[in-house]
Amino acid sequence: MAAKKCAEAGLRVLLLEKQAIPRDKVCSGLIMGQWAVQIMEREFGGIPQSALATPPLLTGHRFYVGAAAPEDLVWPSALSWRKDLDSWMVRRAADSGVRVWDETQVRGVSAEQTGYRIVFQRGETRSELLARAVIGADGATSAVRKSLYPDLRVRYSGPIRLCYQGALDLDKQLFHWFFPKSLPRPRFNVNHKGDVFLVEGSALQELQSEAGAILARYGFDPAAQPLWKDGCAIALLHDALVGGSFKPGRGNVLLVGDAGGLILPITYEGIGSALKSAILAAEAVIDSLERGTDAAAVYLQRLQPMLRVIDRLRQLQSDLAARPQTEAGLLKQQLRDAYRETLTLQMVAEDHG
Ligand SMILES: Cc1cc2nc3c(=O)[nH]c(=O)nc-3n(C[C@H](O)[C@H](O)[C@H](O)COP(=O)(O)OP(=O)(O)OC[C@H]3O[C@@H](n4cnc5c(N)ncnc54)[C@H](O)[C@@H]3O)c2cc1C
């Protein structure tokens, strides 16, 4: 998104991606909140069927808390495999004039008198180039962030994803959230894509036997082996972001999406906030290169409404966690309301931002 915006404004843009495109990403691939939906519509004219999964549209979320009957939240959301969604976006960026180098890993970024030196590696070869601005959209373990803030201490959570052949006796049009301890955390989720189903969560190792027993009620064979398993990291930077000890930009180096710690609390939705911050960063770079000003100053100021949303959701998340253990029936309603608030708060920020 950032590369496409900059190229559309006439800048010469190089997009460096360490993996081969199409690349997958541990993600449920739901286009969930308003930012994501609106940006996809406005900037890309909607998502083609070829970039969506089967089913292409979920009707909402279902919450399972303890033994209480499940609670539903109606919230239609497009569903994708990230390799398809992201490679479609990269193709659209290339159509706008972006040069794309995949299998190219950024090793570090440093400030020079005339711009920023980017050291990168392709195969065995290390090279470097100079750029007037850098947008680090390189995810939770961002190399660009490490270059900007080598001493920043970052906590991570480590979600894993298990992919099984077949289907469970669960509605395929819904996204299923399980809270086995009748608490907001730990949780795991299940969704269906084509002829497989995926079980995902940060605490799956710890919940393995509970998850197996719960899903057995819906036809899961606890002895079944997954077709594949993968995992990733989430950078837990909300406190530092809101408290101001971490600023996702300095000079003309800006951090967007997970690199900037901008994944949303509660739902841990991050496609919309990555796209939205990418647009803000691109606009800040375009303005600052025109005027010879500092892009980070503009970006950090325009990011404030998003940081207020993150702050609000962070408080809601800690309120939920701190509530005395309520009975499951009440908790499922509180969770449903918190998830709904996460999705709708974004619009408030947009309107008043
Ligand atoms: C289990 C799980 C489920 C999720 N489900 C959803 C969901 O349904 N909906 C939603 O909105 N969000 C979801 N999220 C969050 C979402 O996946 C992320 O917030 C989002 O992908 C962030 O986008 P990004 O572009 O910032 O980073 P990423 O999508 O991580 O992209 C970063 C890119 O940078 C590349 N890269 C990394 N390092 C380098 C380097 N040194 N040099 C060059 N390239 C590099 C990576 O290969 C990658 O392609 C989920 C997260 C998890 C863990």
The ligand as an SDF file (V2000), in Angstrom:
LIG
                    3D

 53 58  0  0  0  0  0  0  0  0999 V2000
   -2.6230  -16.0770   14.0310 C   0  0  0  0  0  0  0  0  0  0  0  0
   -2.8670  -14.6820   13.5010 C   0  0  0  0  0  0  0  0  0  0  0  0
   -4.0790  -14.3930   12.9000 C   0  0  0  0  0  0  0  0  0  0  0  0
   -4.3220  -13.0970   12.4260 C   0  0  0  0  0  0  0  0  0  0  0  0
   -5.5050  -12.8530   11.7930 N   0  0  0  0  0  0  0  0  0  0  0  0
   -5.7770  -11.6300   11.3070 C   0  0  0  0  0  0  0  0  0  0  0  0
   -6.9700  -11.3760   10.5810 C   0  0  0  0  0  0  0  0  0  0  0  0
   -7.7910  -12.2670   10.3400 O   0  0  0  0  0  0  0  0  0  0  0  0
   -7.1910  -10.1150   10.1280 N   0  0  0  0  0  0  0  0  0  0  0  0
   -6.3030   -9.1110   10.3460 C   0  0  0  0  0  0  0  0  0  0  0  0
   -6.5800   -7.9690    9.9440 O   0  0  0  0  0  0  0  0  0  0  0  0
   -5.1300   -9.3300   11.0000 N   0  0  0  0  0  0  0  0  0  0  0  0
   -4.8370  -10.5680   11.4600 C   0  0  0  0  0  0  0  0  0  0  0  0
   -3.6390  -10.8070   12.0780 N   0  0  0  0  0  0  0  0  0  0  0  0
   -2.6530   -9.7330   12.1490 C   0  0  0  0  0  0  0  0  0  0  0  0
   -1.9920   -9.5260   10.7760 C   0  0  0  0  0  0  0  0  0  0  0  0
   -1.5200  -10.7630   10.2850 O   0  0  0  0  0  0  0  0  0  0  0  0
   -0.8260   -8.5340   10.8650 C   0  0  0  0  0  0  0  0  0  0  0  0
   -1.1430   -7.5010   11.7520 O   0  0  0  0  0  0  0  0  0  0  0  0
   -0.5280   -7.9430    9.4770 C   0  0  0  0  0  0  0  0  0  0  0  0
   -0.1100   -8.9600    8.5850 O   0  0  0  0  0  0  0  0  0  0  0  0
    0.5390   -6.8600    9.5500 C   0  0  0  0  0  0  0  0  0  0  0  0
    0.8870   -6.4950    8.2530 O   0  0  0  0  0  0  0  0  0  0  0  0
    2.3310   -5.8860    7.9490 P   0  0  0  0  0  0  0  0  0  0  0  0
    2.3410   -5.5790    6.4880 O   0  0  0  0  0  0  0  0  0  0  0  0
    2.6540   -4.8550    8.9270 O   0  0  0  0  0  0  0  0  0  0  0  0
    3.3450   -7.0890    8.2410 O   0  0  0  0  0  0  0  0  0  0  0  0
    3.4540   -8.5260    7.5720 P   0  0  0  0  0  0  0  0  0  0  0  0
    2.1500   -8.9460    7.0110 O   0  0  0  0  0  0  0  0  0  0  0  0
    4.1070   -9.3940    8.5860 O   0  0  0  0  0  0  0  0  0  0  0  0
    4.4290   -8.2920    6.3460 O   0  0  0  0  0  0  0  0  0  0  0  0
    5.7840   -8.0050    6.5530 C   0  0  0  0  0  0  0  0  0  0  0  0
    6.5460   -8.4270    5.3090 C   0  0  0  0  0  0  0  0  0  0  0  0
    7.9060   -8.0090    5.4520 O   0  0  0  0  0  0  0  0  0  0  0  0
    8.7490   -9.0760    5.0510 C   0  0  0  0  0  0  0  0  0  0  0  0
   10.0210   -8.8980    5.7630 N   0  0  0  0  0  0  0  0  0  0  0  0
   10.2700   -9.1220    7.0650 C   0  0  0  0  0  0  0  0  0  0  0  0
   11.5500   -8.8280    7.3610 N   0  0  0  0  0  0  0  0  0  0  0  0
   12.1130   -8.3950    6.2020 C   0  0  0  0  0  0  0  0  0  0  0  0
   13.4120   -7.9530    5.8690 C   0  0  0  0  0  0  0  0  0  0  0  0
   14.3880   -7.8930    6.7760 N   0  0  0  0  0  0  0  0  0  0  0  0
   13.6580   -7.5810    4.5830 N   0  0  0  0  0  0  0  0  0  0  0  0
   12.6600   -7.6480    3.6410 C   0  0  0  0  0  0  0  0  0  0  0  0
   11.4140   -8.0800    3.9170 N   0  0  0  0  0  0  0  0  0  0  0  0
   11.1430   -8.4420    5.1870 C   0  0  0  0  0  0  0  0  0  0  0  0
    7.9980  -10.3390    5.4600 C   0  0  0  0  0  0  0  0  0  0  0  0
    8.4470  -11.4650    4.7340 O   0  0  0  0  0  0  0  0  0  0  0  0
    6.5670   -9.9500    5.1270 C   0  0  0  0  0  0  0  0  0  0  0  0
    6.2330  -10.2470    3.7910 O   0  0  0  0  0  0  0  0  0  0  0  0
   -3.3510  -12.0800   12.5560 C   0  0  0  0  0  0  0  0  0  0  0  0
   -2.1280  -12.3780   13.1650 C   0  0  0  0  0  0  0  0  0  0  0  0
   -1.8760  -13.6600   13.6210 C   0  0  0  0  0  0  0  0  0  0  0  0
   -0.5550  -13.9550   14.2330 C   0  0  0  0  0  0  0  0  0  0  0  0
  1  2  1  0
  2  3  1  0
  2 52  2  0
  3  4  2  0
  4  5  1  0
  4 50  1  0
  5  6  2  0
  6  7  1  0
  6 13  1  0
  7  8  2  0
  7  9  1  0
  9 10  1  0
 10 11  2  0
 10 12  1  0
 12 13  2  0
 13 14  1  0
 14 15  1  0
 14 50  1  0
 15 16  1  0
 16 17  1  0
 16 18  1  0
 18 19  1  0
 18 20  1  0
 20 21  1  0
 20 22  1  0
 22 23  1  0
 23 24  1  0
 24 25  2  0
 24 26  1  0
 24 27  1  0
 27 28  1  0
 28 29  2  0
 28 30  1  0
 28 31  1  0
 31 32  1  0
 32 33  1  0
 33 34  1  0
 33 48  1  0
 34 35  1  0
 35 36  1  0
 35 46  1  0
 36 37  1  0
 36 45  1  0
 37 38  2  0
 38 39  1  0
 39 40  1  0
 39 45  2  0
 40 41  1  0
 40 42  2  0
 42 43  1  0
 43 44  2  0
 44 45  1  0
 46 47  1  0
 46 48  1  0
 48 49  1  0
 50 51  2  0
 51 52  1  0
 52 53  1  0
M  END
$$$$
